[in-house]
Amino acid sequence: MAAYGEPKLIFPPLASLYRRFSPFSYAFIRFATGAVLLPHGIQKVLYVPIAKFSPNIAAKGLPFPEALAYLTYFAESVGAACLAIGLFTRIAAAMIGIEMLVIVFLFQWQFGYFWTARGYEYALLWLLLCIAIFFKGGGRYSIDRLIGKEI
């Protein structure tokens, strides 16, 4: 039976399933956010030389394009891995979130919303997820929690 103020379930037999897996939902979202970004970082590190990537950054008028290219590679590989396992979670979320903010407004805004037309939809989703993760931190199932330290 639903507690006072809670909506009634359409399929009440699923209540035990919801209760069982609910504690893992935040860890799953945090893990998925980092794990889905990680291949993008690995792909850049393995196949896109900095000398080829940094001109894209310079073309937008950003200072220190080579340094920003290295930061991008770091955020999308090491930062994404840290986010997935919950290590230095807030730093990783902030780093990736700032990158996604730049991507949304400087690189994809002119293409509109939809990612199928090179738009900012996908980067915006990562940005919003990183904002939420930044405020929550590593959570119950994270390396941050295991070591007892969180920034």
C-alpha positions as CSV (number, residue, x, y, z in Angstrom):
1,M,0.0,0.0,0.0
2,A,1.3,3.5,-0.8
3,A,2.3,5.7,2.1
4,Y,0.4,9.0,2.7
5,G,1.2,11.4,-0.2
6,E,2.8,8.8,-2.4
7,P,1.0,7.8,-5.6
8,K,-0.5,4.4,-5.9
9,L,1.4,2.0,-8.2
10,I,-0.3,1.0,-11.5
11,F,1.3,-2.4,-11.1
12,P,1.5,-3.0,-7.3
13,P,3.3,-6.4,-7.7
14,L,6.4,-4.4,-8.8
15,A,6.6,-2.6,-5.4
16,S,9.2,-5.1,-4.1
17,L,11.3,-4.7,-7.2
18,Y,11.2,-0.9,-6.9
19,R,12.2,-1.1,-3.2
20,R,15.0,-3.6,-3.9
21,F,16.7,-1.6,-6.7
22,S,15.9,2.0,-5.6
23,P,19.1,2.4,-3.5
24,F,21.2,1.6,-6.6
25,S,19.5,4.1,-8.9
26,Y,21.8,7.1,-8.3
27,A,24.9,5.0,-8.6
28,F,23.6,3.6,-11.8
29,I,23.0,7.1,-13.2
30,R,26.4,8.3,-12.1
31,F,28.1,5.2,-13.5
32,A,26.2,5.5,-16.8
33,T,27.0,9.2,-17.2
34,G,30.8,8.5,-16.9
35,A,30.7,5.2,-18.8
36,V,28.9,6.6,-21.8
37,L,31.4,9.5,-22.1
38,L,34.5,7.3,-21.6
39,P,34.6,5.9,-25.2
40,H,34.6,9.4,-26.5
41,G,37.7,10.2,-24.5
42,I,39.4,6.9,-25.4
43,Q,38.7,7.5,-29.1
44,K,40.3,10.9,-28.9
45,V,43.3,9.7,-27.0
46,L,44.0,6.8,-29.3
47,Y,43.0,8.2,-32.7
48,V,43.0,12.0,-32.7
49,P,46.4,13.8,-32.3
50,I,46.3,17.0,-30.2
51,A,47.7,18.8,-33.3
52,K,44.6,17.8,-35.2
53,F,42.1,18.6,-32.4
54,S,43.4,21.9,-31.1
55,P,42.7,23.9,-34.3
56,N,39.0,23.2,-33.7
57,I,39.3,24.9,-30.4
58,A,41.4,27.8,-31.8
59,A,38.8,28.4,-34.5
60,K,36.3,29.3,-31.8
61,G,38.7,32.0,-30.4
62,L,39.4,30.2,-27.2
63,P,42.8,30.9,-25.6
64,F,45.5,28.2,-25.2
65,P,43.9,25.7,-27.6
66,E,46.5,23.1,-27.1
67,A,46.1,23.2,-23.3
68,L,42.3,23.1,-23.7
69,A,42.7,20.1,-26.0
70,Y,44.7,18.2,-23.4
71,L,42.1,19.1,-20.8
72,T,39.3,17.9,-23.1
73,Y,41.1,14.5,-23.5
74,F,41.7,14.3,-19.7
75,A,38.0,15.2,-18.9
76,E,36.6,12.7,-21.4
77,S,38.9,9.8,-20.4
78,V,40.2,10.1,-16.8
79,G,37.3,12.4,-15.6
80,A,34.7,10.1,-17.2
81,A,36.3,7.0,-15.6
82,C,36.4,8.8,-12.2
83,L,32.8,9.8,-12.5
84,A,31.8,6.2,-13.4
85,I,33.5,4.7,-10.3
86,G,32.7,7.6,-8.0
87,L,36.3,8.8,-7.4
88,F,36.8,12.5,-7.0
89,T,33.2,12.7,-8.1
90,R,32.5,16.3,-7.7
91,I,35.7,17.4,-9.4
92,A,35.0,15.1,-12.3
93,A,31.4,16.3,-12.6
94,A,32.5,19.9,-12.5
95,M,35.2,19.4,-15.1
96,I,32.9,17.5,-17.5
97,G,30.1,19.9,-16.9
98,I,32.2,22.9,-17.8
99,E,33.4,21.1,-20.9
100,M,29.8,20.4,-21.9
101,L,28.7,24.0,-21.2
102,V,31.4,25.1,-23.7
103,I,30.4,22.5,-26.2
104,V,26.7,23.5,-26.0
105,F,27.2,27.2,-26.4
106,L,30.4,27.5,-28.6
107,F,30.4,24.4,-30.7
108,Q,26.8,23.1,-31.2
109,W,24.4,25.9,-30.5
110,Q,24.3,27.1,-34.1
111,F,23.1,23.6,-35.2
112,G,20.0,23.7,-33.0
113,Y,18.8,21.3,-30.4
114,F,18.7,17.9,-32.0
115,W,21.9,15.7,-31.9
116,T,21.0,14.1,-35.2
117,A,21.7,17.5,-36.8
118,R,24.9,18.1,-34.8
119,G,22.9,20.0,-32.2
120,Y,23.5,20.4,-28.5
121,E,20.9,17.9,-27.2
122,Y,23.4,15.2,-26.1
123,A,25.9,17.6,-24.6
124,L,23.1,19.4,-22.7
125,L,22.0,16.1,-21.2
126,W,25.5,15.4,-20.0
127,L,25.7,19.0,-18.6
128,L,22.5,18.5,-16.6
129,L,23.5,15.1,-15.3
130,C,26.9,16.5,-14.2
131,I,25.2,19.4,-12.4
132,A,23.0,16.9,-10.5
133,I,26.0,14.7,-9.7
134,F,28.1,17.6,-8.6
135,F,25.6,18.5,-5.9
136,K,25.0,14.9,-4.8
137,G,28.6,13.8,-4.9
138,G,29.7,10.2,-5.1
139,G,26.8,8.8,-3.2
140,R,26.4,5.6,-1.3
141,Y,28.1,3.3,-3.8
142,S,31.3,5.1,-4.8
143,I,35.0,5.0,-4.2
144,D,34.7,8.3,-2.5
145,R,32.5,6.7,0.1
146,L,34.8,3.7,0.5
147,I,37.8,5.9,1.2
148,G,35.8,8.2,3.4
149,K,36.8,11.4,1.6
150,E,34.8,13.6,-0.6
151,I,35.6,17.0,-1.9
